[in-house]
Amino acid sequence: LEEAPDQNGFYLYTVLCRIPSGMGKEWAVEALTGNLFGKETGKNNLGYDPITQTLVLFKYLSHETTDFQTFKDHMDEFSAYQRYWENKINTFKRDPKA
């Protein structure tokens, strides 16, 4: 968890993987395609951290509208997309053209 800059909410996030050297464009296309309209991310988002060169799955939650049950529901959904992307990344690492 990380406090949002506006301090009105926070981010759930996980680092999915480090982008292999020389594969930035291929990974960017894969991530952007999956992120388009939440097609493969649900209500989560994918981002790139240029400092660590990692692909990050994240979701913003508001302090005002997030009670324990809402948080739990979001965590369950977030975890499912994390597993989805971990599997997708493992497949992509084996065969980027698949």
Buried (B, 14 or more C-beta within 10 A) or exposed (E): EEEEEEEEBBBBBBEBBEBEEEEEEBBBEBBEEBBEEEEBBBEBBBEBEEEEBBBBBBBBBEEEEBEEEEBEEBEEBBEEBBEBBBEBBEEBEEEEEE
